Amino acid sequence: MKAFLIAAALAPALALGSAAAQQSVRTGPTAPELAPGRQVYAQWCAPCHAAGPRLAGTMSLQAKYQGEVPAALEDRTDLSAPVIAHFVRNGVAWMPPFRRTEISDADLAALSAYLTAPLERRGAHAPLLADEMAVLPQGGRP
């Protein structure tokens, strides 16, 4: 019984560890033609789907896939443009659908190009808004 309790307590930590091991550490610039999609991702997707702790979308995908694929969307290599478009326009679970007035068709195409490009062309991970705010000079203005 004691071994079962220890295993149950360690399971979430092990699952997070395997997901962390799958996350790619990328550096360098984003390919210029992918920069608009990276901006769309940073604004609309990263707040829930980036590689970070306690992000609802990332935690949901980690629970769903149990480490079989990376939980952070930016680290995935199995997404297709039609799949991305479906979830952006229709939502899923608590993820809302995004209207064309929020993410235009051109922005959606740019986002799809970014998330389907080879990892090495995507460059470093898109920053989270909180990360950008942390580097603002005192007073909070750029």
MDAnalysis code that builds the backbone (N, CA, C; Angstrom):
import MDAnalysis as mda
import numpy as np

u = mda.Universe.empty(426, n_residues=142, atom_resindex=np.repeat(np.arange(142), 3), trajectory=True)
u.add_TopologyAttr("name", ["N", "CA", "C"] * 142)
u.add_TopologyAttr("resid", np.arange(1, 143))
u.add_TopologyAttr("resname", ["MET", "LYS", "ALA", "PHE", "LEU", "ILE", "ALA", "ALA", "ALA", "LEU", "ALA", "PRO", "ALA", "LEU", "ALA", "LEU", "GLY", "SER", "ALA", "ALA", "ALA", "GLN", "GLN", "SER", "VAL", "ARG", "THR", "GLY", "PRO", "THR", "ALA", "PRO", "GLU", "LEU", "ALA", "PRO", "GLY", "ARG", "GLN", "VAL", "TYR", "ALA", "GLN", "TRP", "CYS", "ALA", "PRO", "CYS", "HIS", "ALA", "ALA", "GLY", "PRO", "ARG", "LEU", "ALA", "GLY", "THR", "MET", "SER", "LEU", "GLN", "ALA", "LYS", "TYR", "GLN", "GLY", "GLU", "VAL", "PRO", "ALA", "ALA", "LEU", "GLU", "ASP", "ARG", "THR", "ASP", "LEU", "SER", "ALA", "PRO", "VAL", "ILE", "ALA", "HIS", "PHE", "VAL", "ARG", "ASN", "GLY", "VAL", "ALA", "TRP", "MET", "PRO", "PRO", "PHE", "ARG", "ARG", "THR", "GLU", "ILE", "SER", "ASP", "ALA", "ASP", "LEU", "ALA", "ALA", "LEU", "SER", "ALA", "TYR", "LEU", "THR", "ALA", "PRO", "LEU", "GLU", "ARG", "ARG", "GLY", "ALA", "HIS", "ALA", "PRO", "LEU", "LEU", "ALA", "ASP", "GLU", "MET", "ALA", "VAL", "LEU", "PRO", "GLN", "GLY", "GLY", "ARG", "PRO"])
u.atoms.positions = np.array([
    [0.821, -1.192, 0.000],
    [0.000, 0.000, 0.000],
    [0.868, 1.260, 0.000],
    [1.949, 1.227, 0.794],
    [2.840, 2.370, 0.875],
    [3.479, 2.648, -0.499],
    [3.892, 1.584, -1.203],
    [4.490, 1.743, -2.529],
    [3.479, 2.347, -3.503],
    [2.218, 1.937, -3.391],
    [1.175, 2.481, -4.261],
    [1.007, 3.974, -4.025],
    [0.982, 4.401, -2.770],
    [0.825, 5.815, -2.446],
    [2.001, 6.640, -2.958],
    [3.201, 6.109, -2.845],
    [4.378, 6.816, -3.347],
    [4.309, 6.930, -4.865],
    [3.946, 5.846, -5.524],
    [3.839, 5.866, -6.990],
    [2.764, 6.853, -7.429],
    [1.631, 6.883, -6.728],
    [0.555, 7.808, -7.073],
    [0.993, 9.255, -6.879],
    [1.777, 9.505, -5.843],
    [2.252, 10.855, -5.580],
    [3.280, 11.302, -6.616],
    [4.093, 10.382, -7.108],
    [5.138, 10.727, -8.067],
    [4.650, 10.772, -9.508],
    [3.531, 10.179, -9.814],
    [3.054, 10.100, -11.198],
    [2.943, 11.459, -11.873],
    [2.304, 12.469, -11.238],
    [2.232, 13.765, -11.916],
    [3.603, 14.378, -12.180],
    [4.515, 14.241, -11.250],
    [5.856, 14.796, -11.440],
    [6.574, 14.091, -12.582],
    [6.420, 12.782, -12.664],
    [7.054, 12.036, -13.751],
    [6.458, 12.412, -15.092],
    [5.155, 12.607, -15.132],
    [4.497, 13.001, -16.380],
    [5.008, 14.362, -16.829],
    [5.124, 15.299, -15.883],
    [5.634, 16.611, -16.244],
    [7.083, 16.520, -16.687],
    [7.846, 15.646, -16.069],
    [9.240, 15.477, -16.457],
    [9.371, 14.960, -17.871],
    [8.529, 14.015, -18.257],
    [8.624, 13.489, -19.615],
    [8.216, 14.542, -20.633],
    [7.236, 15.371, -20.279],
    [6.830, 16.441, -21.181],
    [7.950, 17.462, -21.316],
    [8.609, 17.772, -20.192],
    [9.705, 18.735, -20.240],
    [10.850, 18.197, -21.095],
    [11.075, 16.902, -21.025],
    [12.144, 16.308, -21.816],
    [11.841, 16.409, -23.302],
    [10.543, 16.398, -23.669],
    [10.171, 16.476, -25.072],
    [10.203, 17.899, -25.606],
    [10.153, 18.902, -24.715],
    [10.159, 20.270, -25.181],
    [11.502, 20.563, -25.834],
    [11.441, 21.172, -26.978],
    [12.678, 21.514, -27.646],
    [13.183, 22.848, -27.114],
    [14.468, 22.947, -26.978],
    [15.084, 24.213, -26.616],
    [15.593, 24.797, -27.913],
    [14.928, 25.839, -28.358],
    [15.284, 26.427, -29.640],
    [15.865, 27.812, -29.413],
    [16.788, 28.171, -30.249],
    [17.381, 29.500, -30.195],
    [17.414, 30.061, -31.600],
    [17.825, 31.278, -31.701],
    [17.999, 31.883, -33.010],
    [16.752, 32.592, -33.482],
    [16.895, 33.257, -34.598],
    [15.779, 34.039, -35.132],
    [14.748, 33.161, -35.843],
    [13.556, 33.692, -35.910],
    [12.487, 33.057, -36.681],
    [12.695, 33.418, -38.149],
    [12.469, 32.470, -39.039],
    [12.558, 32.762, -40.470],
    [11.652, 33.954, -40.778],
    [12.120, 34.918, -41.561],
    [11.345, 36.149, -41.790],
    [9.911, 35.910, -42.257],
    [9.706, 34.928, -43.115],
    [8.346, 34.686, -43.614],
    [7.427, 34.089, -42.552],
    [7.995, 33.598, -41.438],
    [7.188, 33.028, -40.351],
    [6.919, 34.027, -39.226],
    [7.575, 35.179, -39.266],
    [7.437, 36.166, -38.191],
    [5.993, 36.620, -37.956],
    [5.189, 36.859, -39.007],
    [3.803, 37.259, -38.740],
    [3.013, 36.173, -37.985],
    [3.238, 34.920, -38.329],
    [2.559, 33.829, -37.624],
    [3.012, 33.704, -36.190],
    [4.285, 33.952, -35.958],
    [4.819, 33.932, -34.590],
    [4.159, 35.022, -33.764],
    [3.924, 36.188, -34.366],
    [3.254, 37.278, -33.651],
    [1.811, 36.906, -33.310],
    [1.116, 36.272, -34.237],
    [-0.255, 35.823, -33.972],
    [-0.251, 34.807, -32.833],
    [0.686, 33.858, -32.890],
    [0.803, 32.856, -31.831],
    [1.061, 33.523, -30.481],
    [2.002, 34.464, -30.450],
    [2.350, 35.124, -29.185],
    [1.150, 35.861, -28.596],
    [0.344, 36.484, -29.445],
    [-0.797, 37.260, -28.948],
    [-1.966, 36.381, -28.551],
    [-2.334, 35.431, -29.393],
    [-3.581, 34.707, -29.200],
    [-3.427, 33.308, -28.619],
    [-2.309, 32.650, -28.836],
    [-2.170, 31.242, -28.447],
    [-1.288, 31.036, -27.219],
    [-0.155, 31.730, -27.172],
    [0.820, 31.515, -26.101],
    [0.249, 31.696, -24.697],
    [-0.671, 32.629, -24.463],
    [-1.166, 32.775, -23.087],
    [-1.769, 31.497, -22.495],
    [-2.230, 30.582, -23.324],
    [-2.779, 29.311, -22.832],
    [-1.961, 28.095, -23.270],
    [-1.225, 28.210, -24.369],
    [-0.600, 27.034, -24.984],
    [0.923, 27.041, -25.034],
    [1.586, 27.985, -24.388],
    [3.052, 28.015, -24.401],
    [3.610, 26.944, -23.469],
    [4.908, 26.742, -23.563],
    [5.595, 25.813, -22.666],
    [5.848, 26.542, -21.358],
    [4.991, 26.332, -20.409],
    [5.140, 26.995, -19.120],
    [4.210, 26.374, -18.104],
    [4.451, 26.671, -16.840],
    [3.618, 26.081, -15.788],
    [2.235, 26.719, -15.728],
    [1.260, 25.906, -15.378],
    [-0.104, 26.350, -15.090],
    [-0.805, 27.061, -16.245],
    [-0.491, 26.725, -17.475],
    [-1.197, 27.277, -18.620],
    [-2.280, 26.287, -19.032],
    [-3.513, 26.738, -19.051],
    [-4.669, 25.848, -19.206],
    [-4.592, 24.950, -20.433],
    [-4.284, 25.520, -21.583],
    [-4.226, 24.711, -22.805],
    [-3.117, 23.683, -22.781],
    [-1.957, 24.076, -22.283],
    [-0.821, 23.155, -22.207],
    [-1.109, 22.039, -21.214],
    [-1.688, 22.389, -20.062],
    [-2.020, 21.359, -19.069],
    [-3.071, 20.394, -19.619],
    [-4.039, 20.906, -20.342],
    [-5.082, 20.054, -20.918],
    [-4.491, 19.068, -21.928],
    [-3.596, 19.560, -22.792],
    [-2.987, 18.677, -23.789],
    [-2.031, 17.686, -23.141],
    [-1.368, 18.083, -22.054],
    [-0.502, 17.151, -21.330],
    [-1.345, 16.014, -20.744],
    [-2.492, 16.357, -20.156],
    [-3.369, 15.334, -19.585],
    [-3.920, 14.422, -20.686],
    [-4.266, 15.015, -21.825],
    [-4.837, 14.226, -22.916],
    [-3.821, 13.264, -23.531],
    [-2.623, 13.749, -23.811],
    [-1.642, 12.948, -24.540],
    [-0.617, 12.257, -23.655],
    [-0.609, 12.560, -22.372],
    [0.276, 11.888, -21.410],
    [1.731, 11.829, -21.876],
    [2.206, 12.901, -22.504],
    [3.600, 12.955, -22.917],
    [3.902, 12.298, -24.257],
    [2.902, 11.740, -24.917],
    [3.136, 11.112, -26.229],
    [3.559, 12.134, -27.272],
    [3.022, 13.345, -27.172],
    [3.429, 14.470, -28.021],
    [3.659, 15.649, -27.090],
    [4.462, 16.624, -27.494],
    [4.662, 17.793, -26.632],
    [3.333, 18.499, -26.348],
    [3.168, 18.940, -25.143],
    [1.927, 19.609, -24.748],
    [1.875, 21.049, -25.257],
    [3.011, 21.704, -25.379],
    [3.055, 23.086, -25.866],
    [2.909, 23.084, -27.385],
    [1.949, 23.850, -27.899],
    [1.687, 23.849, -29.342],
    [2.917, 24.228, -30.153],
    [3.723, 25.130, -29.647],
    [4.879, 25.621, -30.384],
    [5.953, 24.550, -30.575],
    [5.870, 23.468, -29.792],
    [6.838, 22.372, -29.902],
    [6.312, 21.204, -30.726],
    [5.079, 21.298, -31.189],
    [4.475, 20.193, -31.938],
    [4.935, 20.207, -33.388],
    [5.055, 19.014, -33.955],
    [5.403, 18.876, -35.371],
    [4.347, 18.067, -36.120],
    [3.248, 17.747, -35.445],
    [2.226, 16.898, -36.043],
    [0.958, 17.659, -36.421],
    [0.963, 18.964, -36.329],
    [-0.229, 19.753, -36.633],
    [-0.288, 20.071, -38.125],
    [-1.503, 20.124, -38.656],
    [-1.700, 20.508, -40.057],
    [-2.529, 21.789, -40.090],
    [-2.474, 22.496, -41.195],
    [-3.240, 23.733, -41.337],
    [-4.742, 23.510, -41.141],
    [-5.343, 22.451, -41.706],
    [-6.780, 22.243, -41.477],
    [-7.124, 21.990, -40.002],
    [-6.269, 21.281, -39.296],
    [-6.513, 21.017, -37.874],
    [-6.431, 22.321, -37.079],
    [-5.418, 23.119, -37.359],
    [-5.267, 24.401, -36.680],
    [-6.486, 25.273, -36.953],
    [-6.896, 25.366, -38.210],
    [-8.057, 26.181, -38.572],
    [-9.318, 25.697, -37.863],
    [-9.509, 24.401, -37.782],
    [-10.696, 23.863, -37.112],
    [-10.769, 24.319, -35.660],
    [-9.667, 24.155, -34.921],
    [-9.695, 24.508, -33.499],
    [-9.756, 26.012, -33.283],
    [-9.105, 26.782, -34.143],
    [-9.171, 28.237, -34.005],
    [-10.595, 28.731, -34.250],
    [-11.236, 28.237, -35.270],
    [-12.580, 28.731, -35.620],
    [-13.709, 28.103, -34.793],
    [-13.505, 26.882, -34.269],
    [-14.577, 26.194, -33.550],
    [-14.339, 26.085, -32.048],
    [-13.112, 26.237, -31.609],
    [-12.809, 26.057, -30.194],
    [-12.944, 24.597, -29.799],
    [-12.680, 24.319, -28.534],
    [-12.834, 22.970, -27.986],
    [-12.845, 23.104, -26.473],
    [-13.680, 22.329, -25.814],
    [-13.798, 22.375, -24.352],
    [-13.949, 23.835, -23.932],
    [-13.029, 24.363, -23.098],
    [-13.164, 25.756, -22.658],
    [-12.416, 26.743, -23.549],
    [-11.752, 26.241, -24.601],
    [-11.112, 27.153, -25.551],
    [-12.192, 27.757, -26.442],
    [-12.246, 29.070, -26.484],
    [-13.303, 29.699, -27.294],
    [-12.969, 29.652, -28.778],
    [-13.996, 29.742, -29.626],
    [-13.723, 29.932, -31.053],
    [-13.295, 31.384, -31.264],
    [-12.427, 31.601, -32.236],
    [-11.979, 32.957, -32.539],
    [-12.627, 33.425, -33.835],
    [-13.265, 34.588, -33.774],
    [-13.946, 35.159, -34.943],
    [-12.910, 35.730, -35.911],
    [-13.347, 35.936, -37.138],
    [-12.469, 36.527, -38.150],
    [-12.096, 37.965, -37.805],
    [-12.881, 38.611, -36.942],
    [-12.530, 39.955, -36.488],
    [-11.431, 39.917, -35.428],
    [-11.187, 38.754, -34.843],
    [-10.111, 38.589, -33.865],
    [-8.853, 38.051, -34.553],
    [-9.010, 36.934, -35.227],
    [-7.913, 36.339, -36.015],
    [-8.419, 36.259, -37.453],
    [-7.903, 37.153, -38.282],
    [-8.357, 37.192, -39.677],
    [-7.932, 35.915, -40.400],
    [-8.495, 35.701, -41.574],
    [-8.084, 34.546, -42.367],
    [-6.602, 34.626, -42.724],
    [-6.114, 35.838, -43.004],
    [-4.682, 35.999, -43.314],
    [-3.835, 35.677, -42.083],
    [-4.280, 36.132, -40.911],
    [-3.557, 35.815, -39.674],
    [-3.586, 34.314, -39.387],
    [-4.712, 33.676, -39.654],
    [-4.833, 32.236, -39.451],
    [-3.877, 31.484, -40.385],
    [-3.773, 31.935, -41.626],
    [-2.835, 31.316, -42.569],
    [-1.394, 31.503, -42.089],
    [-1.077, 32.683, -41.567],
    [0.274, 32.942, -41.051],
    [0.546, 32.075, -39.823],
    [-0.433, 31.953, -38.933],
    [-0.296, 31.101, -37.752],
    [-0.064, 29.656, -38.167],
    [-0.839, 29.185, -39.122],
    [-0.678, 27.809, -39.600],
    [0.686, 27.591, -40.220],
    [1.167, 28.569, -40.977],
    [2.504, 28.449, -41.575],
    [3.555, 28.340, -40.472],
    [3.404, 29.124, -39.414],
    [4.361, 29.101, -38.306],
    [4.323, 27.757, -37.575],
    [3.127, 27.281, -37.226],
    [3.011, 26.051, -36.430],
    [3.253, 24.769, -37.223],
    [3.305, 24.872, -38.542],
    [3.589, 23.680, -39.349],
    [4.998, 23.705, -39.938],
    [5.721, 24.788, -39.728],
    [7.094, 24.886, -40.235],
    [8.015, 23.988, -39.415],
    [9.127, 23.567, -39.989],
    [10.105, 22.802, -39.206],
    [10.557, 23.616, -37.989],
    [10.801, 22.931, -36.880],
    [11.164, 23.608, -35.637],
    [12.343, 24.557, -35.807],
    [13.337, 24.153, -36.563],
    [14.527, 24.993, -36.691],
    [14.248, 26.310, -37.421],
    [13.176, 26.369, -38.207],
    [12.806, 27.612, -38.900],
    [11.968, 28.521, -38.005],
    [11.385, 27.965, -36.951],
    [10.546, 28.763, -36.044],
    [11.380, 29.639, -35.123],
    [12.642, 29.306, -34.914],
    [13.497, 30.093, -34.036],
    [13.146, 29.869, -32.573],
    [13.551, 30.804, -31.729],
    [13.298, 30.701, -30.294],
    [11.798, 30.783, -30.020],
    [11.393, 30.249, -28.882],
    [9.982, 30.290, -28.502],
    [9.481, 31.729, -28.435],
    [8.228, 31.920, -28.791],
    [7.606, 33.243, -28.687],
    [7.532, 33.633, -27.217],
    [7.805, 34.889, -26.908],
    [7.749, 35.310, -25.501],
    [6.303, 35.417, -25.018],
    [6.126, 35.173, -23.750],
    [4.827, 35.400, -23.129],
    [4.711, 36.875, -22.778],
    [3.509, 37.389, -22.742],
    [3.304, 38.782, -22.382],
    [3.940, 39.083, -21.031],
    [3.822, 38.162, -20.079],
    [4.410, 38.375, -18.751],
    [5.923, 38.504, -18.847],
    [6.553, 37.744, -19.749],
    [8.003, 37.848, -19.935],
    [8.372, 39.209, -20.517],
    [7.572, 39.686, -21.467],
    [7.837, 40.987, -22.068],
    [7.677, 42.093, -21.028],
    [6.666, 41.973, -20.190],
    [6.428, 42.989, -19.174],
    [7.548, 43.006, -18.141],
    [8.141, 41.868, -17.869],
    [9.200, 41.778, -16.863],
    [10.450, 42.541, -17.289],
    [10.648, 42.744, -18.587],
    [11.846, 43.436, -19.041],
    [11.592, 44.901, -19.373],
    [10.365, 45.396, -19.162],
    [10.098, 46.813, -19.409],
    [10.851, 47.649, -18.378],
    [11.283, 48.827, -18.781],
    [11.955, 49.691, -17.818],
    [10.997, 50.095, -16.698],
    [11.556, 50.604, -15.647],
    [10.730, 51.028, -14.519],
    [9.698, 52.024, -14.999],
    [8.498, 51.886, -14.522],
    [7.407, 52.736, -14.969],
    [6.490, 52.014, -15.939],
    [6.930, 50.874, -16.472],
    [6.060, 50.030, -17.281],
    [5.857, 50.457, -18.707],
    [6.621, 51.424, -19.210],
    [6.448, 51.843, -20.599],
    [7.728, 51.539, -21.377],
    [7.569, 51.094, -22.623],
    [8.761, 50.818, -23.439],
    [9.549, 52.079, -23.745],
])
